[in-house]
Amino acid sequence: MKIYISLPVTLALVLRAYSRKSLTPFGIFAAVLTAAAHAVHPWSVFFALLVVFFLAGTAVTKVKHNVKSKLTLSSAGGSTAIPKPRNHVQVFANSIVASILVPLHAYFLYKEGRAEEQCWQNGARPRISDILVFGIVGNYAAVAADTFSSELGILSPKKPRLITAPWKFVPPGTNGAITSSGINAGLIGGFVISTTAALLLPFCTTGPNAWSFRQRADFSILMTFVGLFGSLLDSLLGALLQASVLDVRSGKIIEAEGGGKVPVQVSGSLHMNPEARLRARMGDGDGDKAVEHTVKAAGKHKGESRRVEVGRDVLSNNGVNLLMALTTSGVAIAGAAWAWDVPLSELWAQVRGIYQS
């Protein structure tokens, strides 16, 4: 992509993120690295997908917070009504797969002498590297669908159901919870990305490698459903590998800051329990032991304030997002390789050759 386009656009996005506090300082640094990885490609489409995902994701995130603050709690103790800036881990969780595939595809284009021709061939005479395009578009279709689904699905007036047990209703914000509204929102998110890709990809229009209008439309539809697949996969992984922590007193799901894990046991409980400290000071013996004994006794009497409602505490939200993006891109690449009769072993041999050379 031309630097006179990518550079000012990147600066504009950085200023926007800084002024609106949508990214932390480290998040901005990660976003700049991600933009640079996409800008090295001679095609503009992948940089455009990154920009569209960032802007659309920011927009839908702001829409739902006023309602969400009434449905969930923050692990930091603040309100969820105010959108928190995303950190570098969240940025990389959504974009690192594409940030690897985009320069890899650019490398193959330059190696094959096709960087200037701006022509993506269809399956008639496919190049091995061409199937990487499906993985890149599939990544952004999936993370966009997941963002739309999770951010807007929580606004559904209907009670969400657990994806692993559809007959079971769960509190809003539960990992693995799905609604019809969330699924539809996921389709919209995937459609936004797939349509952008279909409009900007340099499809070959002449010769044996040309794409017909119908084939381009089919590509857009396919990528939309790849995005929905990614969104549903994220829900499945969240239900199985991510702990949904419930605040017992309010019956609301607790969300972690920065896409991390929510502690089941409230940390710093001695600091947060002045009554226990007062009793400890009045009691005999070691103060710390007295505090510990008092807190345990209070917990025994009142019960735990948090419990894991669904899932296992294996991955954070960022971990689930990364695993989902990696799996969806892999499925998209494998599917394209099967449809175009391209041996994945040859692609893998070419990739290994880069690191061995």
C-alpha positions as CSV (number, residue, x, y, z in Angstrom):
1,M,0.0,0.0,0.0
2,K,1.2,3.5,-0.8
3,I,2.8,5.1,2.2
4,Y,1.3,8.5,1.5
5,I,-2.1,6.9,2.2
6,S,-1.3,4.5,5.0
7,L,0.8,7.0,7.0
8,P,-1.8,9.8,7.4
9,V,-4.6,7.3,7.9
10,T,-2.6,5.6,10.7
11,L,-1.9,9.0,12.3
12,A,-5.5,10.0,12.1
13,L,-6.6,6.7,13.9
14,V,-3.9,7.2,16.5
15,L,-5.1,10.8,17.2
16,R,-8.7,9.5,17.3
17,A,-7.8,6.7,19.8
18,Y,-5.8,9.1,21.9
19,S,-8.5,11.9,22.0
20,R,-11.3,9.5,22.7
21,K,-9.3,7.3,25.0
22,S,-10.4,4.1,23.2
23,L,-6.8,2.7,23.5
24,T,-4.2,2.7,26.2
25,P,-0.7,4.0,25.3
26,F,0.5,0.5,24.9
27,G,-2.7,-0.3,22.9
28,I,-1.9,2.6,20.6
29,F,1.7,1.3,20.1
30,A,0.3,-2.2,19.3
31,A,-2.2,-0.6,16.8
32,V,0.7,1.2,15.1
33,L,2.7,-2.0,14.7
34,T,-0.4,-3.8,13.4
35,A,-1.1,-1.0,10.9
36,A,2.5,-1.1,9.7
37,A,2.3,-4.9,9.2
38,H,-0.8,-4.4,7.0
39,A,0.7,-1.4,5.1
40,V,3.6,-3.5,3.7
41,H,1.2,-5.3,1.4
42,P,0.9,-3.9,-2.1
43,W,-2.9,-4.3,-2.0
44,S,-4.9,-1.7,0.0
45,V,-7.7,-4.2,0.9
46,F,-6.1,-5.6,4.1
47,F,-5.2,-2.2,5.5
48,A,-8.8,-1.2,4.8
49,L,-10.2,-4.2,6.6
50,L,-8.1,-3.3,9.7
51,V,-9.5,0.3,9.6
52,V,-13.1,-0.8,9.1
53,F,-12.8,-3.3,11.9
54,F,-11.4,-0.7,14.2
55,L,-14.0,2.0,13.5
56,A,-17.0,-0.4,13.4
57,G,-15.8,-2.1,16.6
58,T,-15.4,1.2,18.4
59,A,-18.8,2.3,17.3
60,V,-20.7,-0.8,18.5
61,T,-18.8,-0.8,21.8
62,K,-20.0,2.6,22.6
63,V,-23.6,1.8,21.7
64,K,-24.2,-0.7,24.4
65,H,-22.5,0.5,27.6
66,N,-25.4,2.5,29.1
67,V,-27.6,-0.6,29.0
68,K,-24.8,-3.0,29.9
69,S,-24.0,-1.1,33.1
70,K,-27.4,-2.3,34.4
71,L,-26.7,-5.9,33.5
72,T,-23.1,-6.6,34.4
73,L,-20.5,-5.5,37.0
74,S,-16.9,-4.5,36.6
75,S,-14.2,-6.6,38.4
76,A,-12.4,-3.3,39.2
77,G,-15.4,-2.1,41.1
78,G,-16.3,0.8,38.7
79,S,-19.3,1.1,36.4
80,T,-19.4,-0.7,33.0
81,A,-21.3,2.3,31.6
82,I,-18.1,4.0,30.6
83,P,-16.1,2.1,27.9
84,K,-12.6,1.3,29.1
85,P,-9.7,1.8,26.7
86,R,-8.4,-1.4,25.1
87,N,-4.9,-2.5,25.8
88,H,-2.2,-4.0,23.7
89,V,-3.2,-7.6,24.5
90,Q,-6.7,-6.9,23.3
91,V,-5.4,-5.4,20.1
92,F,-3.1,-8.3,19.3
93,A,-5.7,-10.9,20.3
94,N,-7.9,-9.7,17.4
95,S,-5.2,-8.8,14.8
96,I,-2.0,-10.9,15.4
97,V,-3.1,-13.7,13.1
98,A,-3.8,-11.3,10.2
99,S,-0.6,-9.4,11.0
100,I,1.3,-12.5,10.3
101,L,-0.6,-13.7,7.2
102,V,-0.6,-10.3,5.5
103,P,3.2,-9.8,5.3
104,L,3.5,-13.5,4.5
105,H,1.2,-13.1,1.5
106,A,3.1,-9.9,0.5
107,Y,6.4,-11.9,0.6
108,F,5.0,-14.5,-1.8
109,L,3.7,-11.8,-4.2
110,Y,7.1,-10.1,-4.4
111,K,8.8,-13.4,-4.7
112,E,6.6,-14.5,-7.6
113,G,6.9,-11.1,-9.3
114,R,3.1,-10.3,-8.9
115,A,3.3,-7.4,-6.6
116,E,2.5,-4.8,-9.3
117,E,-0.2,-6.7,-11.3
118,Q,-3.0,-6.3,-8.7
119,C,-4.7,-9.5,-9.7
120,W,-6.0,-12.2,-7.3
121,Q,-6.5,-15.4,-9.3
122,N,-9.5,-17.7,-8.8
123,G,-9.4,-21.5,-8.5
124,A,-8.8,-22.2,-12.2
125,R,-5.0,-21.9,-11.9
126,P,-4.4,-21.1,-8.2
127,R,-1.1,-20.1,-6.7
128,I,-0.5,-21.8,-3.4
129,S,-0.1,-18.4,-1.7
130,D,-3.5,-17.2,-2.9
131,I,-5.4,-19.3,-0.4
132,L,-3.9,-17.1,2.4
133,V,-6.3,-14.4,1.4
134,F,-9.2,-16.5,2.7
135,G,-7.4,-16.7,6.1
136,I,-6.9,-13.0,6.3
137,V,-10.4,-12.0,5.4
138,G,-11.7,-14.9,7.5
139,N,-9.8,-13.5,10.5
140,Y,-11.4,-10.1,10.3
141,A,-14.9,-11.5,9.4
142,A,-14.7,-13.6,12.6
143,V,-13.4,-10.9,15.0
144,A,-15.9,-8.4,13.6
145,A,-18.8,-10.9,13.9
146,D,-17.7,-11.7,17.5
147,T,-17.5,-8.0,18.4
148,F,-20.9,-7.2,17.0
149,S,-22.4,-10.3,18.5
150,S,-21.1,-9.8,22.0
151,E,-21.4,-6.1,22.2
152,L,-24.9,-5.9,20.7
153,G,-26.3,-9.3,21.7
154,I,-26.4,-8.3,25.3
155,L,-29.0,-5.7,24.5
156,S,-31.5,-8.4,23.5
157,P,-34.8,-8.3,25.4
158,K,-34.8,-12.1,25.4
159,K,-32.9,-14.1,28.0
160,P,-29.7,-15.6,26.6
161,R,-29.2,-19.4,26.4
162,L,-26.0,-21.3,27.0
163,I,-24.6,-22.5,23.7
164,T,-23.6,-25.9,25.2
165,A,-27.0,-26.3,26.8
166,P,-29.6,-24.4,24.8
167,W,-32.4,-25.3,27.2
168,K,-30.6,-23.4,30.0
169,F,-31.1,-19.7,30.5
170,V,-28.1,-17.7,31.8
171,P,-27.5,-14.2,33.0
172,P,-26.6,-11.5,30.4
173,G,-22.8,-11.3,29.8
174,T,-22.2,-15.0,30.5
175,N,-19.4,-16.4,28.3
176,G,-21.1,-18.8,25.9
177,A,-24.5,-17.1,26.1
178,I,-26.3,-16.7,22.7
179,T,-29.4,-14.9,21.6
180,S,-31.1,-14.6,18.2
181,S,-30.3,-10.9,18.3
182,G,-26.6,-11.7,18.9
183,I,-26.5,-14.2,16.0
184,N,-28.0,-11.6,13.7
185,A,-25.6,-9.0,14.9
186,G,-22.7,-11.4,14.2
187,L,-24.0,-11.9,10.6
188,I,-24.0,-8.1,10.2
189,G,-20.4,-7.8,11.5
190,G,-19.2,-10.6,9.1
191,F,-21.1,-9.0,6.2
192,V,-19.5,-5.6,6.8
193,I,-16.0,-7.2,6.5
194,S,-16.8,-9.6,3.7
195,T,-18.5,-6.8,1.6
196,T,-15.5,-4.5,2.1
197,A,-13.2,-7.3,1.0
198,A,-15.4,-8.1,-2.0
199,L,-15.3,-4.4,-3.1
200,L,-11.6,-3.9,-2.6
201,L,-9.9,-7.2,-3.4
202,P,-8.2,-7.0,-6.8
203,F,-10.1,-9.8,-8.5
204,C,-8.7,-10.8,-11.9
205,T,-11.3,-9.8,-14.4
206,T,-9.8,-11.2,-17.6
207,G,-8.2,-14.5,-18.7
208,P,-8.5,-18.0,-17.4
209,N,-8.1,-16.7,-13.8
210,A,-11.0,-14.2,-14.0
211,W,-13.7,-14.0,-11.3
212,S,-17.3,-13.7,-12.4
213,F,-19.7,-11.4,-10.6
214,R,-21.4,-14.5,-9.2
215,Q,-18.2,-15.8,-7.9
216,R,-17.4,-12.6,-6.1
217,A,-20.9,-12.5,-4.6
218,D,-20.4,-16.1,-3.5
219,F,-17.1,-15.1,-1.9
220,S,-18.8,-12.4,0.1
221,I,-21.6,-14.7,1.3
222,L,-19.0,-17.4,2.2
223,M,-16.9,-15.0,4.2
224,T,-20.0,-13.7,6.0
225,F,-20.8,-17.2,7.3
226,V,-17.1,-17.8,8.1
227,G,-17.5,-14.8,10.4
228,L,-20.6,-16.2,12.0
229,F,-18.8,-19.5,12.4
230,G,-16.0,-17.7,14.3
231,S,-18.5,-15.9,16.5
232,L,-20.2,-19.1,17.5
233,L,-16.8,-20.8,18.0
234,D,-15.9,-18.0,20.4
235,S,-19.1,-18.6,22.3
236,L,-18.3,-22.3,22.5
237,L,-14.8,-21.8,23.6
238,G,-16.0,-19.2,26.2
239,A,-18.5,-21.6,27.6
240,L,-15.9,-24.4,27.9
241,L,-12.6,-22.7,28.7
242,Q,-13.4,-19.3,30.2
243,A,-14.9,-18.9,33.7
244,S,-18.1,-16.7,33.9
245,V,-17.9,-15.3,37.5
246,L,-21.3,-14.4,39.1
247,D,-21.8,-11.9,41.8
248,V,-24.0,-13.9,44.2
249,R,-25.6,-10.9,45.8
250,S,-26.7,-9.1,42.7
251,G,-27.0,-12.1,40.4
252,K,-24.9,-10.3,37.7
253,I,-21.9,-11.5,35.7
254,I,-18.6,-9.8,36.6
255,E,-16.5,-8.6,33.7
256,A,-12.7,-8.2,33.9
257,E,-10.7,-5.2,32.9
258,G,-8.7,-5.4,29.7
259,G,-10.1,-8.8,28.6
260,G,-8.3,-10.6,31.5
261,K,-9.6,-13.2,34.0
262,V,-12.0,-12.3,36.8
263,P,-10.7,-13.5,40.2
264,V,-13.2,-15.8,41.9
265,Q,-11.9,-15.0,45.3
266,V,-12.0,-11.2,46.0
267,S,-8.4,-10.0,46.3
268,G,-7.6,-7.5,49.1
269,S,-10.6,-8.6,51.2
270,L,-8.8,-7.6,54.4
271,H,-8.5,-4.1,53.0
272,M,-12.1,-4.0,51.9
273,N,-13.5,-5.3,55.2
274,P,-13.0,-2.7,57.9
275,E,-15.2,-4.6,60.3
276,A,-12.7,-7.5,60.2
277,R,-9.8,-5.2,60.9
278,L,-11.5,-3.6,63.9
279,R,-12.3,-7.0,65.4
280,A,-8.7,-8.1,64.8
281,R,-7.3,-5.0,66.6
282,M,-9.6,-5.7,69.6
283,G,-8.7,-9.4,69.7
284,D,-5.8,-11.2,71.3
285,G,-2.8,-12.6,69.5
286,D,-1.2,-11.9,66.2
287,G,-3.2,-9.2,64.2
288,D,-2.8,-10.8,60.8
289,K,-3.9,-14.2,62.0
290,A,-6.9,-12.6,63.8
291,V,-7.9,-10.8,60.6
292,E,-7.6,-14.0,58.6
293,H,-9.7,-15.9,61.2
294,T,-12.3,-13.1,61.3
295,V,-12.6,-13.0,57.5
296,K,-12.9,-16.7,57.2
297,A,-15.6,-16.7,59.8
298,A,-17.5,-13.9,58.1
299,G,-17.2,-15.8,54.8
300,K,-18.5,-18.9,56.4
301,H,-21.4,-17.1,57.9
302,K,-22.4,-15.0,54.8
303,G,-21.3,-17.3,52.0
304,E,-19.0,-16.6,49.1
305,S,-19.7,-13.4,47.2
306,R,-18.6,-14.8,43.9
307,R,-18.8,-18.2,42.1
308,V,-18.1,-19.6,38.7
309,E,-21.4,-19.9,37.0
310,V,-20.2,-21.4,33.7
311,G,-17.0,-22.8,32.2
312,R,-13.5,-23.5,33.5
313,D,-10.9,-20.9,34.4
314,V,-8.4,-21.9,31.6
315,L,-8.3,-18.9,29.3
316,S,-9.0,-15.2,29.6
317,N,-11.3,-13.4,27.2
318,N,-8.2,-12.4,25.2
319,G,-7.0,-16.0,25.1
320,V,-10.4,-17.2,23.8
321,N,-10.4,-14.4,21.1
322,L,-6.9,-15.4,19.9
323,L,-7.7,-19.1,19.8
324,M,-11.0,-18.4,17.9
325,A,-9.2,-16.1,15.3
326,L,-6.4,-18.6,14.8
327,T,-8.9,-21.5,14.4
328,T,-11.2,-19.6,12.0
329,S,-8.4,-18.5,9.8
330,G,-7.0,-22.0,9.7
331,V,-10.4,-23.4,8.8
332,A,-10.8,-20.8,6.0
333,I,-7.4,-21.6,4.5
334,A,-8.0,-25.3,4.7
335,G,-11.4,-25.0,3.1
336,A,-10.0,-22.9,0.3
337,A,-7.2,-25.4,-0.2
338,W,-9.7,-28.2,-0.5
339,A,-12.0,-26.4,-2.9
340,W,-9.1,-25.3,-5.1
341,D,-7.2,-28.6,-4.8
342,V,-4.1,-26.9,-3.4
343,P,-2.0,-29.2,-1.2
344,L,-1.5,-27.6,2.2
345,S,1.8,-29.5,2.5
346,E,3.2,-27.4,-0.3
347,L,2.1,-24.2,1.4
348,W,3.7,-25.4,4.6
349,A,6.9,-26.3,2.8
350,Q,7.1,-22.8,1.3
351,V,6.6,-21.2,4.8
352,R,9.3,-23.4,6.3
353,G,11.6,-22.4,3.5
354,I,11.3,-18.7,4.5
355,Y,12.6,-19.4,8.0
356,Q,15.3,-21.9,6.8
357,S,16.7,-19.4,4.2
